[in-house]
Amino acid sequence: MKKRHWKMTVTASALALVMAVSLSMVVYRVRSCIALEDEAALLSGKLSFVNGDMSADSTTATADEAPTQPPVVRPLAETPTDTEQVREKPQDTPHSGTTYPVKEIRVSNGNMSYDNFTIRNTTDYDLDVESLLSAELPFSLEDNHEVQVLVYHTHTCERYLTEDNGEYYEDYYPRSTDGDLGVVAVGEKLVDTLKKNGIGAVHDTTLHDYPSYEGSYARSWETISAYKEKYPSIKVTIDLHRDAMTTDDGTKYKPTFEVDGDKAAQIMIMAGYDTEGGFDFWHDNLIFAMQLQKRCEDHYPGMTRPLNFGEYTYNMNFNNGSLLIEVGTDANTVDEACRSGGYLAQALSELLKR
């Protein structure tokens, strides 16, 4: 009798534990949706951010690569299925198989707002946005033709869709070594526009995430260090990525805005916060990020997702002009992302030359 009572007690305890875990997962998934202006996604509670939110299936960095790990929120982690899907050449056969929907959204809901833009602050630091916007930039460009801006890609193989038809095929590979399909094309547009505006810039296209994804941040650090040695005049380093948002049923989301009737991909500017030391430039970078965010919204309303301010470094501890910027998601088209690269260059040029 005592043995049966013991079994019933264990069973009841196990059931209670399962229910508690399930409830916590529901709460977590719903919280990951609050930054979206998409009622269906919010109600379903099944939308997982990749880079834009803290999720176990992110592609911005692996846990062992992140120099500073968040004390509470899980660090952004690698997605095995994503990192395996790298093709050396574009797919030259027609797509086939099941199709899944692509839905457009405009992401604007951070946990604080100022004037015409929003911020997602996941730190315990009390932001004084007004003082950050009025501060002098921590660096200044020289009035010459030397290289002062470096654009590079830690995850060089991140790619986009090629067509805007509201769906994607199940055989769609979100990574490719063909630079014309992904973030390399966006970086090229950004750098070309900076040069046209009289700013010396250089674009690195090294494949830091292929053939091995692991260690990509360490490899990109070596790259930017080599460029700094070659061009001591470099003041700004921008790591250009693309994000991803996918629901459990396979639906992908693409954040968009429009300029003169042309659709473009929303961008997300990221700035890190130092809690453990070794990131002396975090406040300088935050000033830079905040002022660039404001400049983008002043000229192109709706261009930015909430500025993502969190406890990470991702090589932004390289100098006091380092940013990580996500351009769209893997459901945006490469044309939409490249338009945003041009708009970003215009806003950045004005900020740097003011």
VENMO-V832986 format. One record per residue. N is the residue number from 0. RES is the residue in one small letter. PHI is phi in whole degrees, 0 to 359 (NA if undefined). BURIAL is 1 if it has 16 or more other C-alpha atoms within 10 Angstrom, else 0. Layout:
n:N res:RES phi:PHI burial:BURIAL
n:N res:RES phi:PHI burial:BURIAL
//
This chain:
n:0 res:m phi:NA burial:0
n:1 res:k phi:295 burial:0
n:2 res:k phi:296 burial:0
n:3 res:r phi:296 burial:0
n:4 res:h phi:299 burial:0
n:5 res:w phi:296 burial:0
n:6 res:k phi:296 burial:0
n:7 res:m phi:295 burial:0
n:8 res:t phi:295 burial:0
n:9 res:v phi:297 burial:0
n:10 res:t phi:299 burial:0
n:11 res:a phi:297 burial:0
n:12 res:s phi:295 burial:0
n:13 res:a phi:296 burial:0
n:14 res:l phi:297 burial:0
n:15 res:a phi:297 burial:0
n:16 res:l phi:295 burial:0
n:17 res:v phi:299 burial:0
n:18 res:m phi:295 burial:0
n:19 res:a phi:294 burial:0
n:20 res:v phi:296 burial:0
n:21 res:s phi:299 burial:0
n:22 res:l phi:296 burial:0
n:23 res:s phi:295 burial:0
n:24 res:m phi:293 burial:0
n:25 res:v phi:298 burial:0
n:26 res:v phi:299 burial:0
n:27 res:y phi:298 burial:0
n:28 res:r phi:293 burial:1
n:29 res:v phi:295 burial:1
n:30 res:r phi:299 burial:1
n:31 res:s phi:287 burial:1
n:32 res:c phi:258 burial:1
n:33 res:i phi:291 burial:1
n:34 res:a phi:274 burial:1
n:35 res:l phi:253 burial:1
n:36 res:e phi:268 burial:0
n:37 res:d phi:231 burial:1
n:38 res:e phi:297 burial:0
n:39 res:a phi:297 burial:0
n:40 res:a phi:295 burial:1
n:41 res:l phi:295 burial:1
n:42 res:l phi:290 burial:0
n:43 res:s phi:287 burial:0
n:44 res:g phi:64 burial:1
n:45 res:k phi:238 burial:1
n:46 res:l phi:270 burial:1
n:47 res:s phi:252 burial:1
n:48 res:f phi:286 burial:1
n:49 res:v phi:256 burial:1
n:50 res:n phi:266 burial:1
n:51 res:g phi:286 burial:1
n:52 res:d phi:224 burial:1
n:53 res:m phi:279 burial:1
n:54 res:s phi:225 burial:1
n:55 res:a phi:290 burial:1
n:56 res:d phi:243 burial:1
n:57 res:s phi:268 burial:1
n:58 res:t phi:241 burial:1
n:59 res:t phi:288 burial:1
n:60 res:a phi:198 burial:1
n:61 res:t phi:271 burial:1
n:62 res:a phi:300 burial:0
n:63 res:d phi:280 burial:0
n:64 res:e phi:271 burial:1
n:65 res:a phi:295 burial:1
n:66 res:p phi:298 burial:1
n:67 res:t phi:234 burial:1
n:68 res:q phi:264 burial:1
n:69 res:p phi:301 burial:1
n:70 res:p phi:285 burial:0
n:71 res:v phi:246 burial:0
n:72 res:v phi:282 burial:0
n:73 res:r phi:298 burial:0
n:74 res:p phi:294 burial:1
n:75 res:l phi:299 burial:1
n:76 res:a phi:234 burial:1
n:77 res:e phi:287 burial:1
n:78 res:t phi:260 burial:1
n:79 res:p phi:305 burial:0
n:80 res:t phi:294 burial:0
n:81 res:d phi:284 burial:1
n:82 res:t phi:289 burial:1
n:83 res:e phi:280 burial:0
n:84 res:q phi:270 burial:0
n:85 res:v phi:240 burial:1
n:86 res:r phi:247 burial:0
n:87 res:e phi:284 burial:0
n:88 res:k phi:225 burial:0
n:89 res:p phi:298 burial:0
n:90 res:q phi:292 burial:0
n:91 res:d phi:256 burial:0
n:92 res:t phi:247 burial:0
n:93 res:p phi:301 burial:0
n:94 res:h phi:292 burial:0
n:95 res:s phi:208 burial:0
n:96 res:g phi:96 burial:0
n:97 res:t phi:293 burial:0
n:98 res:t phi:250 burial:1
n:99 res:y phi:234 burial:0
n:100 res:p phi:284 burial:1
n:101 res:v phi:243 burial:1
n:102 res:k phi:245 burial:1
n:103 res:e phi:271 burial:1
n:104 res:i phi:218 burial:0
n:105 res:r phi:237 burial:1
n:106 res:v phi:268 burial:1
n:107 res:s phi:215 burial:1
n:108 res:n phi:268 burial:1
n:109 res:g phi:269 burial:1
n:110 res:n phi:259 burial:0
n:111 res:m phi:202 burial:0
n:112 res:s phi:223 burial:0
n:113 res:y phi:211 burial:0
n:114 res:d phi:54 burial:0
n:115 res:n phi:252 burial:0
n:116 res:f phi:216 burial:1
n:117 res:t phi:236 burial:1
n:118 res:i phi:225 burial:1
n:119 res:r phi:246 burial:1
n:120 res:n phi:260 burial:1
n:121 res:t phi:255 burial:1
n:122 res:t phi:257 burial:1
n:123 res:d phi:264 burial:0
n:124 res:y phi:277 burial:0
n:125 res:d phi:276 burial:0
n:126 res:l phi:286 burial:0
n:127 res:d phi:253 burial:0
n:128 res:v phi:297 burial:1
n:129 res:e phi:300 burial:0
n:130 res:s phi:290 burial:0
n:131 res:l phi:294 burial:1
n:132 res:l phi:286 burial:1
n:133 res:s phi:270 burial:0
n:134 res:a phi:288 burial:0
n:135 res:e phi:287 burial:0
n:136 res:l phi:300 burial:1
n:137 res:p phi:287 burial:0
n:138 res:f phi:212 burial:0
n:139 res:s phi:217 burial:0
n:140 res:l phi:279 burial:1
n:141 res:e phi:279 burial:0
n:142 res:d phi:275 burial:0
n:143 res:n phi:210 burial:0
n:144 res:h phi:256 burial:0
n:145 res:e phi:287 burial:1
n:146 res:v phi:290 burial:1
n:147 res:q phi:236 burial:1
n:148 res:v phi:233 burial:1
n:149 res:l phi:245 burial:1
n:150 res:v phi:249 burial:1
n:151 res:y phi:216 burial:1
n:152 res:h phi:221 burial:1
n:153 res:t phi:294 burial:1
n:154 res:h phi:249 burial:1
n:155 res:t phi:294 burial:1
n:156 res:c phi:274 burial:1
n:157 res:e phi:296 burial:1
n:158 res:r phi:233 burial:1
n:159 res:y phi:234 burial:1
n:160 res:l phi:288 burial:1
n:161 res:t phi:256 burial:0
n:162 res:e phi:230 burial:0
n:163 res:d phi:254 burial:0
n:164 res:n phi:236 burial:0
n:165 res:g phi:79 burial:0
n:166 res:e phi:202 burial:1
n:167 res:y phi:218 burial:1
n:168 res:y phi:273 burial:0
n:169 res:e phi:295 burial:0
n:170 res:d phi:268 burial:0
n:171 res:y phi:293 burial:0
n:172 res:y phi:259 burial:1
n:173 res:p phi:278 burial:1
n:174 res:r phi:222 burial:1
n:175 res:s phi:202 burial:1
n:176 res:t phi:276 burial:1
n:177 res:d phi:279 burial:1
n:178 res:g phi:299 burial:1
n:179 res:d phi:293 burial:0
n:180 res:l phi:263 burial:1
n:181 res:g phi:218 burial:1
n:182 res:v phi:295 burial:1
n:183 res:v phi:297 burial:1
n:184 res:a phi:297 burial:1
n:185 res:v phi:293 burial:1
n:186 res:g phi:299 burial:1
n:187 res:e phi:296 burial:1
n:188 res:k phi:296 burial:1
n:189 res:l phi:299 burial:1
n:190 res:v phi:291 burial:1
n:191 res:d phi:301 burial:1
n:192 res:t phi:291 burial:1
n:193 res:l phi:300 burial:1
n:194 res:k phi:297 burial:1
n:195 res:k phi:298 burial:0
n:196 res:n phi:271 burial:0
n:197 res:g phi:85 burial:0
n:198 res:i phi:252 burial:1
n:199 res:g phi:291 burial:1
n:200 res:a phi:218 burial:1
n:201 res:v phi:224 burial:1
n:202 res:h phi:241 burial:1
n:203 res:d phi:263 burial:1
n:204 res:t phi:241 burial:1
n:205 res:t phi:303 burial:1
n:206 res:l phi:278 burial:1
n:207 res:h phi:280 burial:1
n:208 res:d phi:248 burial:1
n:209 res:y phi:211 burial:1
n:210 res:p phi:282 burial:0
n:211 res:s phi:248 burial:0
n:212 res:y phi:282 burial:1
n:213 res:e phi:298 burial:1
n:214 res:g phi:86 burial:0
n:215 res:s phi:296 burial:1
n:216 res:y phi:290 burial:1
n:217 res:a phi:295 burial:1
n:218 res:r phi:290 burial:1
n:219 res:s phi:291 burial:1
n:220 res:w phi:298 burial:1
n:221 res:e phi:298 burial:0
n:222 res:t phi:295 burial:1
n:223 res:i phi:292 burial:1
n:224 res:s phi:294 burial:0
n:225 res:a phi:294 burial:0
n:226 res:y phi:295 burial:1
n:227 res:k phi:296 burial:1
n:228 res:e phi:291 burial:0
n:229 res:k phi:285 burial:0
n:230 res:y phi:237 burial:1
n:231 res:p phi:299 burial:0
n:232 res:s phi:283 burial:1
n:233 res:i phi:297 burial:1
n:234 res:k phi:247 burial:1
n:235 res:v phi:237 burial:1
n:236 res:t phi:234 burial:1
n:237 res:i phi:237 burial:1
n:238 res:d phi:265 burial:1
n:239 res:l phi:264 burial:1
n:240 res:h phi:233 burial:1
n:241 res:r phi:230 burial:1
n:242 res:d phi:261 burial:1
n:243 res:a phi:204 burial:1
n:244 res:m phi:224 burial:1
n:245 res:t phi:220 burial:1
n:246 res:t phi:271 burial:0
n:247 res:d phi:299 burial:0
n:248 res:d phi:271 burial:0
n:249 res:g phi:95 burial:0
n:250 res:t phi:293 burial:1
n:251 res:k phi:255 burial:1
n:252 res:y phi:246 burial:1
n:253 res:k phi:238 burial:1
n:254 res:p phi:278 burial:1
n:255 res:t phi:226 burial:1
n:256 res:f phi:211 burial:1
n:257 res:e phi:232 burial:1
n:258 res:v phi:230 burial:0
n:259 res:d phi:53 burial:0
n:260 res:g phi:84 burial:0
n:261 res:d phi:264 burial:0
n:262 res:k phi:280 burial:1
n:263 res:a phi:221 burial:1
n:264 res:a phi:272 burial:1
n:265 res:q phi:296 burial:1
n:266 res:i phi:247 burial:1
n:267 res:m phi:231 burial:1
n:268 res:i phi:269 burial:1
n:269 res:m phi:245 burial:1
n:270 res:a phi:224 burial:1
n:271 res:g phi:263 burial:1
n:272 res:y phi:230 burial:1
n:273 res:d phi:262 burial:1
n:274 res:t phi:241 burial:1
n:275 res:e phi:237 burial:0
n:276 res:g phi:89 burial:0
n:277 res:g phi:91 burial:0
n:278 res:f phi:228 burial:1
n:279 res:d phi:293 burial:0
n:280 res:f phi:266 burial:1
n:281 res:w phi:302 burial:1
n:282 res:h phi:290 burial:1
n:283 res:d phi:298 burial:1
n:284 res:n phi:296 burial:1
n:285 res:l phi:295 burial:1
n:286 res:i phi:302 burial:1
n:287 res:f phi:300 burial:1
n:288 res:a phi:298 burial:1
n:289 res:m phi:296 burial:1
n:290 res:q phi:288 burial:1
n:291 res:l phi:291 burial:1
n:292 res:q phi:302 burial:1
n:293 res:k phi:297 burial:1
n:294 res:r phi:297 burial:1
n:295 res:c phi:299 burial:1
n:296 res:e phi:290 burial:1
n:297 res:d phi:298 burial:0
n:298 res:h phi:266 burial:0
n:299 res:y phi:224 burial:1
n:300 res:p phi:305 burial:0
n:301 res:g phi:90 burial:1
n:302 res:m phi:292 burial:1
n:303 res:t phi:253 burial:1
n:304 res:r phi:282 burial:1
n:305 res:p phi:305 burial:1
n:306 res:l phi:302 burial:1
n:307 res:n phi:263 burial:1
n:308 res:f phi:251 burial:1
n:309 res:g phi:214 burial:1
n:310 res:e phi:272 burial:1
n:311 res:y phi:205 burial:1
n:312 res:t phi:239 burial:1
n:313 res:y phi:48 burial:1
n:314 res:n phi:70 burial:1
n:315 res:m phi:284 burial:1
n:316 res:n phi:273 burial:1
n:317 res:f phi:288 burial:1
n:318 res:n phi:206 burial:1
n:319 res:n phi:270 burial:1
n:320 res:g phi:225 burial:1
n:321 res:s phi:254 burial:1
n:322 res:l phi:224 burial:1
n:323 res:l phi:246 burial:1
n:324 res:i phi:233 burial:1
n:325 res:e phi:266 burial:1
n:326 res:v phi:248 burial:1
n:327 res:g phi:65 burial:1
n:328 res:t phi:232 burial:1
n:329 res:d phi:290 burial:1
n:330 res:a phi:261 burial:1
n:331 res:n phi:287 burial:1
n:332 res:t phi:272 burial:1
n:333 res:v phi:295 burial:1
n:334 res:d phi:294 burial:1
n:335 res:e phi:298 burial:1
n:336 res:a phi:292 burial:1
n:337 res:c phi:293 burial:1
n:338 res:r phi:302 burial:1
n:339 res:s phi:295 burial:1
n:340 res:g phi:300 burial:1
n:341 res:g phi:292 burial:1
n:342 res:y phi:296 burial:1
n:343 res:l phi:299 burial:1
n:344 res:a phi:297 burial:1
n:345 res:q phi:295 burial:1
n:346 res:a phi:295 burial:1
n:347 res:l phi:294 burial:1
n:348 res:s phi:300 burial:1
n:349 res:e phi:296 burial:0
n:350 res:l phi:294 burial:1
n:351 res:l phi:287 burial:1
n:352 res:k phi:259 burial:0
n:353 res:r phi:292 burial:0
//
